[in-house]
Amino acid sequence: MGSPSVAYLGAYEMVTRETGVGSIRLVVPETVVLRAPPATILGSIAGAQRETRVGPTHSVVTVFAAPDWLGPGGYTPANGEPAVIVNAREPVRHPTNVWVHEYRHTRQHYRTTEEMRWVTEGSADYYAATITLRQGHVGYDRFRTRITTERSERADLSRPETWDARTAPYHKGARVVAALDARIQRRTGWEHSFEDVLELLTAREGPVTLDSFVEAIATVAGRETAAFARQAVVGSAPLVPDEPHAVTREGRNDPDRDGLDNAAEWRYGSHPFRADTDGDGLDDGVEVKAGSDPLVDEPWPEADEPSSTLLRPRRTPARYEVDTVRRGVAADTEQQRDFAVSRPVAVTDVDAADATDEQAPPTVLWVTASVVALTLGLWWRRRNGR
């Protein structure tokens, strides 16, 4: 089994998920035991495909599950290529969802200089955590812990020779991207995001430099945000605003299942990932329906007594309404349900089989695709006495 970048020699099982734009193939060697069920892995990657709008898609993406002895984490032979390798024991229900992280690499069609190579891993890690949150595989608190990490927070990301650890791009890099994403959204009235910066970087000719990165941010969100971005990269890690609406997507999604979709949560200021924002024991949707403010813990009014708190809905940002139109998918079709709008499965915050208190970032499998193919081929020959 192979692709232009990776090959596996030996017996395997292949599980395929058809999506609105093609196929995702999971190749599982017969000696490998997956930590998460194939359907969960493919569902998470398919969700990442739906939610990633930067970079060309591929009609076929091949994901190779690797044995433990090849090392933890994942490996993408070349950014923008439709083949990745992920250790079979990697979980899905964790903020460092390596399956999604590596898929993001298949959509990264830009090159960088040394001073900007951090953004490749930092953005992949941030969006892996964000997409995993949207899918309901982790809760908001675990997501926040991941993107606000203090590890390598003083690293100058533009100077790899000064990093205290090679994992600096995963930790400080993800934190920088998280801070920039929230800041860009606030500065642009929630109409633009860090993904718009990535689109500009993808469209440019030549490798991305620190200057061109800062200029792209200026184009999207102005000079003040650009100055903030430069300091975030070379100085101490910035604070990440606690703004859950910055990591939501389509307005019709309801990840906390409280009866209010993301657009309604925005309008009333309630938390899109917590069913009971004010902690009074009533879901936000119940309160809004009764005319009570979901942000204020007040005595529940009698049937003939109106709430003392007036609801003051805000204007809903256009981004909550335009995603489906942008994709050109009719609202009453199967593609709409499967492709344009994410429908997260009902899962608990932490699955006992997948959860760990602390997990290393998706450290790259420091091997080349040719070495992987050769190693697996030799192992298979020894195993079969050939």
N, C-alpha and C positions, 0 to 999 in steps of 0.2 A: 504494500500500500504506500502511495507516495503523492507528493505534490512537487511543483517546481523547486521548492526549497528544502523539503524534508521527506525522508523515506523511512519506512519501517519494514524490516524483513522478518517475517514470522507469522504465526497464526494469530488472528485477531477477530473481534466482533466489531461491526460498524453500525451505529445507531444514527439515523438521520432525522432532522427536523426541517420540514418545509415551512418557509416563511413567505411573507408578501413579496420578497425580492429575490428569493433563491433558496439554497439549501445550506444547512449547517450539519457537518458530518463529524461525529465523535468516534474516533478509532480507539478501541480498547484492546490491548494485547491480552491473550488468554491467561497470562500469569499475573495480570494486574487486578487489584481490587479497588474499586472506586469508593471514596468516602461518602459521596452523595449519589443518589440514584441518577442514572442517565437522563431521565425526564426532567429532573430538577436542574441539572447542569445545562441542558439544551434550552430549557425554558428561560433560564437566567441570561444566557447568551443571546437568545432571540429577543428578549426584552431590551438588552443593550443595543442590538441592531436597530430596533424600533426607535430608540431614544437618541441615537447618535446621528446628528445631521451634518457632521463635518467629515469631509473626505468621501471619495467614491466608495460605493458598496461593491461587493463581489457576488457573483451568482452562486459561487460555492466557497464556503469557508471550512477548512479541515482542522480539527482540533485533535491532537495526539495526546492520549493519557500516558504518562511516563511512570515507570516503576520508581520506588523510593531511592534505590541506589544511584539514580542519576542526580539526586539532589532535590531540595524543596523549591517551591516557587514555580516560575514559568519562564519560557524563552520564546521569542519571536525572531526567526532568522533575519528578517529584514522588515522594517516598518513599512506598512502599506501592502505587504504581501498576505495572501489569504491562507496562511498556515501558521499554527502556533503549537507549542508543546507545553503541557501543564502537568505537574506531579499529580498522580491519581488520588493522593490523600488530601489534596487541597479542598477545604470546605466551600460551600456556596454561602451559607448563612454566617457571614463574617464581613466586617467592613473592608478588609483587604481581600476582596473576592478576586482571586487570581484569574479565574475563568473570564470574568468581565474585563479585568485589567489587560489581559493579553488580547482580547478581542479589540479593545480600543486601539492597540498598536496596529491592527490591520487597517484602521481608518486614518492613520497618521501618514499623510503623503507629503510631508515637508522634511527638509534636511536642516540641521543646525550646526553652528560652530561649537567649539568646546565650551564657550561661555554660556551657551544656551542648551546644552544637551540635557540639563536637569528637567526642562519643561516636558520632555517626552515621557519620563516616568512620573513626574509630579502630576501632570494633568491626567494620565491614565489612572493613577491611584485615587485622585480626587473623584473622578467620574465613576470609578468602580464602587467607591463608598456611596456616592450619591445614588447611582442606579440601584444598588442593592437595598438602600433605604426605601426608595420608591416602590420596589418590588415587594416590600414587606418582610424581607429576610432578616433585617436587623431593626432595632428601635432607634428612635432619634437620639437618645442619650449615648448609645454606643457609637453612633455616627459622629456625634460631636466630639467624643473622646478621641476618635481617630484623627479628625481633621484639625484638632487643636493641640496635637502632640507637641511636647517641648523638646523632643529629640532633635539634635543638630540645629536648634533654633538660631544659633549665632553663625552658622556657616555662610560664607560668601558663595552663593550658588554659581556666580560667574567665574569662579576660580577653583576648579576641581582639585587642584593640587593642595588646597588648604582645607579640604573637607576632613572632619574628624572621623568619618566613616563613609564607606561607599554607598551606604543607604541614605545619605543626606537628601538626594532628589526625591525619595519616596516620602520622607518625613517633612522636612522643611518645604520641599517643593510642593507637596500636596497642600500644605498649610498656606503657602503663598497663593496658589491658584484659588483656594477656597475664599481667602480674603478678597482677592481681586474680583472673583465672580460676584460676591455680595455687594462690593463697592460699585462695580460697573452697573449692576441692576438698579441700585439706589440712585446713582447719578443720572441714569437715563430713564427714570420713571418706570422701571421694571420692563422696559421694552427690549433691552439688549443684555447680553451676558458674555461671559468669557468665551463661549463657543463662537461668538462673532469675531473675537480676536483670532481664534484658531482658524477660522475660515479665511481671514486675511493672510495669515501666515502660510496657509496651504496654497493660496493663489499666487503668492509672490515668486519671482524667479530668483534663484540663488539661495544659499543657506540662510537660516534665520540667525541674526546677531542680536545682541542686547539692544542696540540702537533701533533695529527694525522692529523688535518686540515692543519696545516702549512707544515707538511711533504708531504701531497698530493699535495699542491701547488708547493713545491720544485720539486717533481717528474714531474710535468707538465711543469713548467716554470723556474726552477732553484732556487738556494739558495737566490739570491738577491730579487727575487719576494716574496719568502717565508718570509724573514725578513720584507719586506714592509707589507705583510699581517698581521703578528703578531702586528706590530705597529698600523696598521689601526684598528684592533679589540680593542686593549686596550687603544689606545691614541685618539687624535682628529680625526675626520672624514677626510679622504683624499680627495684631489681634484679629480674630475671625468673628464678625458680628453674629450674634445668636439670632439669625433671621431664617426661620424655617421656610418661609415662602420663597426664598431664593433657590431652594432645591426642589420645588414642585414643578410639575410639567402641565399636562393638559388640564383644562378647567373641569372636565367631567370626572376626573379620577377622585376617589374617596379612600385614600390609603388607610385612614384610621377608622373607617366604617362607622362614622357617627351620624350619618344622614346628611352631611354637608359635603359637597364636592369641593375641589380646590378653589374654584372661582368663588363659591359662597364663603369658604373659610377666609379668603382674602377680603371679601366685602365686609365681613363682620369682625375681622381681626382675630379670629380664633385660630388655634394651633392645628395645622393640617395633619400632624402626625400624633396628636393626642386627642382621644375622643371626648374627654372632659377637661377642657382648658382651665376652668376655674376651680376644679377639684371639689365641686359640691355634690357629686354623685349623680349628676344628670348629664347625659350626652349633649354635646353642643347642638345637634340637630333638634333635639327635643326642646331645648331652651329657645332657640330661634323660632320654632313653630309656635311656641307659647307667647312670643313677644318679649322674652327675657334676654338679657345680655349674657352671652356665654363667657364673658371675661370677668364677670362680677359674681362673687359668691354671696348671694342674698337670699333671704327666706323665700320659699316658693309661694307665689301669690295664691290666694283662694280663687275659686272659679270665677267669682264676680269682681275680683280685685285685680286691676291691671298691674303689670310690673312697674316698679319705681324707676327702672333704668330704661331709657329710650335707646333703641338700636340706631346707630348712625352708620349705615353702609357706605363704603368707599367705592369710587369708580373702579371697575375691574380692568386690569391691564389687558391690552389687546392680545398679548401672547397666550393668554388662557383660552382665547377663542379661535385663533388662526391656525393652530398646528394641523388640524385635520384638513383644512382648506389648502394649506401649503403643500400637503402630500397628495392632493388631488384624489382623495378617496371618498366615495359616497358614504353617507352616514348609515345607510341601511344595508350595507354589504358585509359579507363575511370578512373581507380584507380589513374593513374598518375595525371589527372587533379583534382581529388577530394581529393587525399591523399598525394601525394609526393610533390606537388607544391602548395603553398598558392596562391589563387586568390582573393585578397581583393576586396570587393564591393566598388562601387564609393560612398563615403560619404564625407560630409564636415567635416572640422576639429572639429567643435562643433555643435552638434545637439541641437536645442533649447529645446527640451523636456528632454534631458539628462544632459545638461551642468550645472555645478555650479562653482562659482569662487574658492571655497575652499571646499574640501571634506575630512572628517576624513579618516584615513587609515582603511583597512578592519578589524576593531576591532572584535575579536572573540565573538560569541554569548556564553556568559559564562554560559552555561548549558550543561548537559550531554544528550546523546541521549535518555536515558530512561526518563528523566524529560520532554524532548520535546514531546515524544510520549504520556506520561501520561497527560501532560497539554493540548495537542490538543484533546486527547480523552475526557477529562472532559469537555472542552469547547464545543465539538460537542454534548455531551449528554445534557448539559444545554440548548444549542440552540434549541434542538429538544424536550425539555421537558421530557427527559428520566432519 
